[in-house]
Amino acid sequence: AEARIVNMVTNCRPTLRDNLPAITQDKRLTRINGLYRHGYLLAPAVVEEALNGGILK
């Protein structure tokens, strides 16, 4: 099969106002946001920090 790209839009970089990652918890939900374009590099360290910070407690 063949396809043609009609439109491609990219502008979203998942970052916060202070450009730092944030780990937030609310009962059974943990959110890790703001890794920007370096998320694939920072993710292991941020998850380790989250786990050491008490997510599993």
Buried (B, 14 or more C-beta within 10 A) or exposed (E): EEEEEEEEEEEEEEBEEEEEBEBEEEEEEBEBBBBBEEBEEBEEEBBEBBEEEEEEE
